[in-house]
Amino acid sequence: MGQQDYNQTYLNAKLQQASKKFGLTGRKDSGSHDRFPPGQYLTQQFPILDLGIRPPLELADFKLKLSGEIENPTELTSERFLSLPSKVIKRDFHCVTRWSKFDLNWRGIPFKEIAVLAKPKKEVVHVIFESRDGYTTNITMEEALKDDVIVAYELEGQPIPLIHGGPVRMIIPQLYGWKSAKFLNGIRFVVKDQPGFWEMRGYNNHADPWKEERYS
């Protein structure tokens, strides 16, 4: 999918926000200070943010390509993917656009299980997540191997809807939401960092919400 296929108006608005690096005061509930990153506000909704493209796909037709510096490059079918051990996590979700939503329930395959299957070489230090809409984002292997990082396929006990990145997406709760790539179709293991879509456009490479690592 080419760059010209993206919703350019939407992208321009996001880029303008990145360049302004504005600060808003987060609204905190009295009992939530220990789980509220600075500058965030609480929402009961689940806002929809993507590149303006939502390629439809049923979970039964899903495939996940594992590539890069690994001993077992392969493409997992939906059946093989769903046969891997799964877990349910309840985690908060923090978006770089300053909203947070508490207590989302996700089911998915722990990234650790994917790594065991892929067998990354010892030199691998970063992971690139690739999406059906052409999106990419990067994180370190250290972040990827944390216990609550999953390749998710259910939200609140139901298949993840397309508007929220289904049928399969990353969930990386400890980082801002743009690292949790939607419409996932590939995981690439690399020995040298490769900034992704938003990282190349002014967003922070690490994206820790507790340090307000929003923009470079």
C-alpha positions in Angstrom: 0.0 0.0 0.0 1.5 3.3 -1.1 2.0 6.5 0.9 -0.6 8.2 -1.4 -3.2 5.8 -0.1 -3.3 7.2 3.4 -5.8 9.8 4.6 -3.5 12.8 4.1 -5.8 15.2 5.9 -5.8 13.0 9.0 -2.0 12.6 8.8 -1.5 16.4 8.5 -3.5 17.0 11.7 -1.5 14.4 13.6 1.8 15.9 12.3 0.7 19.4 13.3 0.0 18.1 16.8 3.4 16.5 17.0 5.1 19.8 15.9 3.3 21.9 18.5 4.1 19.5 21.3 1.3 21.1 23.3 0.6 20.4 26.9 -2.8 19.8 28.5 -3.6 19.1 32.1 -4.8 15.6 32.7 -8.0 15.1 34.8 -7.2 12.6 37.5 -9.7 10.7 39.7 -8.8 10.8 43.4 -8.1 7.1 43.5 -6.2 6.7 40.3 -3.0 8.8 40.7 -0.8 5.7 40.8 -2.0 4.5 37.4 -2.4 7.8 35.6 0.6 9.0 33.5 1.2 12.7 33.5 -0.8 14.8 31.1 -3.5 12.2 30.5 -7.3 12.5 30.9 -9.7 9.6 31.6 -12.3 8.6 29.0 -15.1 6.1 29.2 -15.1 5.8 25.4 -12.5 4.1 23.3 -11.5 6.6 20.7 -10.6 5.4 17.2 -7.3 6.5 15.8 -5.6 5.0 12.7 -4.3 6.1 9.3 -7.7 6.4 7.8 -7.5 2.9 6.2 -9.1 -0.2 7.7 -8.4 -3.3 5.5 -11.2 -5.8 6.2 -10.1 -9.4 7.2 -11.8 -12.2 9.0 -9.8 -13.9 11.8 -10.2 -17.2 9.9 -8.2 -15.7 7.0 -5.5 -14.1 9.2 -1.9 -14.9 8.6 1.2 -13.7 10.5 4.6 -13.5 8.9 7.6 -13.9 11.1 10.7 -12.7 9.4 14.1 -11.0 9.9 17.1 -12.4 11.8 15.4 -15.5 13.1 16.1 -19.3 12.8 12.6 -20.2 11.9 11.1 -17.7 9.4 7.5 -18.7 8.8 3.9 -17.6 8.1 1.4 -18.6 10.8 -2.0 -19.5 9.6 -5.0 -18.5 11.8 -5.3 -22.1 12.9 -1.7 -22.4 13.9 -1.7 -18.9 15.6 -4.8 -19.7 17.6 -3.3 -23.1 18.7 -0.6 -21.3 20.7 -1.0 -20.7 24.4 -3.1 -17.6 25.1 -3.7 -15.4 28.1 -6.2 -12.7 29.2 -4.8 -9.4 30.6 -6.7 -6.5 32.1 -4.7 -3.3 31.4 -5.0 0.4 31.0 -4.5 2.0 27.6 -2.7 5.3 27.2 -2.9 7.2 23.9 -0.3 9.9 22.9 -3.2 12.2 22.1 -3.7 12.4 25.9 -6.6 10.1 26.7 -6.4 7.0 28.9 -9.0 4.2 29.2 -8.8 1.9 32.2 -9.4 -1.8 32.6 -9.5 -3.1 29.1 -9.7 -6.9 28.8 -7.7 -8.5 26.0 -7.0 -12.1 25.1 -4.0 -12.9 22.9 -0.8 -14.9 22.4 2.1 -13.7 24.7 4.8 -12.2 22.5 7.2 -14.5 24.4 5.4 -17.5 22.7 5.9 -15.9 19.3 9.6 -15.4 20.1 10.1 -19.0 21.1 8.6 -20.1 17.8 10.6 -17.6 15.7 13.9 -18.3 17.5 15.5 -14.8 17.1 19.3 -14.8 16.7 21.2 -13.5 19.7 22.1 -10.3 17.9 18.4 -9.2 17.6 17.7 -6.1 19.7 14.6 -4.6 18.1 11.2 -5.8 16.7 9.3 -4.2 13.9 5.5 -4.7 13.8 4.0 -4.5 10.3 0.3 -3.9 9.5 -2.0 -4.5 6.6 -2.5 -0.7 6.1 1.2 -0.2 5.5 1.9 1.0 9.1 5.0 0.0 11.0 6.3 0.7 14.5 9.3 -0.4 16.5 10.1 -1.5 20.0 13.1 -3.1 21.7 13.2 -6.8 22.4 13.4 -5.9 26.1 10.1 -4.2 25.9 8.6 -6.9 23.7 9.4 -9.7 26.1 7.6 -8.2 29.0 5.0 -10.5 30.5 1.9 -8.5 29.5 2.8 -7.9 25.8 0.4 -9.9 23.7 -0.6 -10.4 20.1 -4.3 -9.8 20.8 -7.4 -11.2 19.0 -10.2 -10.6 21.6 -11.4 -7.4 23.3 -13.8 -7.8 26.2 -14.4 -11.4 25.3 -15.3 -10.7 21.7 -13.3 -10.7 18.4 -11.5 -7.4 18.1 -13.6 -5.2 15.7 -12.0 -3.7 12.7 -12.4 -0.2 14.0 -10.0 -1.2 16.9 -7.5 -2.9 14.7 -8.9 -6.4 14.3 -8.8 -9.2 13.8 -5.3 -9.2 15.4 -3.3 -6.3 16.9 -0.4 -5.8 19.3 -1.1 -4.8 22.9 1.9 -3.2 24.6 0.4 -1.7 27.8 3.6 -0.1 29.1 4.0 2.2 26.1 1.8 4.8 24.3 -0.9 3.2 22.1 0.7 3.9 18.7 3.2 1.1 19.6 0.3 -1.4 19.8 0.1 -1.8 16.0 -3.4 -2.4 14.6 -4.2 -4.7 11.6 -1.1 -6.8 12.4 0.2 -9.1 9.7 4.0 -9.3 10.3 6.6 -9.3 13.0 10.2 -8.6 11.9 13.2 -9.2 14.2 16.1 -6.9 13.4 19.7 -6.3 14.7 19.5 -2.5 14.0 16.7 -0.2 15.1 14.4 0.9 12.3 12.0 3.8 13.2 8.4 3.2 12.2 5.7 5.3 10.6 5.1 7.8 13.4 8.7 7.6 14.7 9.9 9.0 11.4 7.4 11.8 11.7 8.4 13.3 15.0 7.1 10.8 17.6 9.4 9.5 20.3 11.2 6.3 19.6 10.6 4.7 23.0 7.1 6.1 24.0 7.0 5.6 27.8 3.8 7.4 29.0 5.2 7.8 32.5 8.0 9.9 31.2 5.8 11.7 28.7 7.9 10.5 25.8 5.4 11.7 23.2 7.6 13.4 20.6 11.3 13.5 19.7 
